[in-house]
Amino acid sequence: MKGADGQRTRLLSRLAATAPSAFRHNSGLPRPLPETASHGIAAAVLVPVMDRPGGLTILLTRRAETLRDHAGQISFPGGRLEPGDSGPVAAALRESMEEIGLPGRHVRVLGRLDRCMTGTGFSIVPVVGLVRPLFRPQPDPAEVAEVFEVPLAHLARSASYRRRPRVAGGKTWHMHEIRYRHHHIWGATASILLTLARILEET
């Protein structure tokens, strides 16, 4: 437990070093969209850092196969901005409540990563938040097929990521990918995690 506590303390201090302003861009990743970007479908996701007794983890979901967009893919809780949302943070927290039953009062927002664009036309703002230790997900089965967590220490090594070709929308894309057990995390989700990994390595 001592080792886990030490890891937790180090990673939390690194995350705290970036709060509360937006995280900086890493030159090794695709060029970010400006904060005022108007093209694409405006969306936001929450990158939930789970404060578990054994160490920090990142919560991820596997989307339901019946969804219209990104069915069956590994993703963060999130979705499109709606007219009632005051901005990306509000949208990310609302979607997290709808998808996995995470109340916004249980999340301490640490900052935002660079906006990224998906091949399906979504302009996504990732919001990083620290979640209270006792939270237990209550997924909406209409949207979420599975909820799982990955140790942040596993995701925080940029050397763990690989670029691999994938066919999507009739085109071949070279996307970042990282594996954890039987899960293949790729596309925008992997790119967001890689951005976070490089920030943690630099701080």
N, C-alpha and C positions, 0 to 999 in steps of 0.2 A: 504493500500500500504506500510505503514511503516513496517508491519510485513513481507511482501514479500521481501522488500528490505533487511531487516535484515537477513532473511533466505538465500537470494542470496549471501550476503556478507560472511556469515559463511561457506556456502558450497564451494564457490569459493576459500576461503582461505584454506580450507582443501584440495581441489584438487591441488591448487598451491603448497602446502607443499610437494607433491610427485613429482613434475616436476623438471627437465626434464628427469631424469633417470627412468629406469624400476621400476614398482611398486613391492613391496615385496610380497612374498607368504604368504598366511594365512594357518596355519596348519590344520584348520578344513575342507579344501577342498581337492579333489584328488591331488595327488602328481603331480607337473608340469613337463612337458618335458623340457630337457635342451635346451638352446637357439640354439644349433647346431644340434638339432634333425633332422635326415635325413629320418626317417620313416614316413609314412603317406603322404597324399597329402597336400603340402604346401599351406596355405591359410591365409588370413588376413581379419579382419573386423574393421570398424570404430565404436567406441562407441561415438555417437555424443551428446555432452552436449550442449543443446540449451539455449542460453542466452536470455530468453524471459522477457518482462517487468514485468510479474507477478511472476517470479522466474525461477530457472533452471529446465529444463526438459531433458529427454532422448528420442531421436527419435528412433523409431522402425519401422520395415516394416513387412507386411504379404506377404510372397512370393506367386507368382502366382501358381495356381493349375497345370499348364502345365509344370512346371520345372521338370527336371529329379531328382535333389537332393533336399530333404527337402521341397517338394511342400506343400504350404499352411501353413507352420510354421511361427511363429514369429521369426524374426531375425534382426540382424544389417546389414547395407549395407556392402557388402564384397564378396569375392570369392577367387578363386585360384590365386596364383602368376603366372604371365606370364613372358616369357623370357625377355621382355623389362622392367620389374619392377626392380628397384634398391634394393628393399627389402620390408618388410611387410608394412611400412608406405606408400611407393609409391603405393603399390597394394591396400591398404585400401582407399586411396584418389582417385585413378583411378576408382575403383568399385563404390565409392559413387557418383562420377560424372556421371557414366554410369547409375546407378540405380535410383538416386533421383535428379540428376542435381545439385549436390553440388560442386561448384568450390573449388579446393584445397586452393586457396588464402583466402577463407573465414573461414579456419580452423586453429586454433592454437593448434598444437599437444602438449599435456601435458605429455604423457608417454605411456608405454605399460604395459598391464597386463600379467600374466603368460600364456604361450602357453598351449592350451588345445586340447584334442583329442576327436573327435566325434565317435559315434558308426559306422558311415559310412566311417571312415578312413581319415577324414580331420584333419590336424594338424594346428590349428588356432592361430594366434597371434592377440589379441585384442589391437587396438590402440585407446587411449582416446584423443578426441579433442574437444576444445571449439569452438562453431560455432557462427558467428556473428548474432546479434539479428534479422536483417531484412530478413534473408534467408527464402524463401518459397519453399518447395519441388516441383519438377516436375518429378514425378515417370514415369519410363518406364513401360508401361502396360504389356510388354512381360515378365518382371521379377517381378514386384511389383504390388500386388493387392490392397494394402492399406498402407498408411503412417499415423502414429499416434504418439503422444507424451505422456509420462507418467511423472508426477512430480518427480523430483529426490528425494524429501523428502519421497515419498511413497516407492521408491526402495532402499533407503539408510538405511532401518531398517532390519537387518538380521533376526529378529524375524518374519518378514512377509513371509519368505520362508519356504516351506514344502517339504519333500521328499515323492514322490508318485510313485507307480508302473505304468509303461507304457509299452505297447507292441510295439516293433519296430524291423523290420527285423526278425520276428518270435521268438524273445526273449523278456523276461520281464526285464526291466531295472528300477531301483529305481533312479528317477531323481528329481532334485530340481524344484520347481514350485512356481510362484507367480502370483496372479491374479490382473487384473486392469479392472474394468468394465466388459465387456463381453470377454475380452482377457485372454487366458491362456498362460502365458509365461513359457516355460519349456526347458529342455535339455541344450545344450551348452549356449544358450542365458541367461537362468536363472542362470547358474553357473557363467558366466562372471559378471552378475549384482550382484550376491552375493559376489564375490570377491571384487568388487568395494565398495559394502555396508560395508564390514568388514574393508576395508581400511579407509573409511570415519569415521567409528565409532572409530577407533584407533587413528586417527591423531588429 
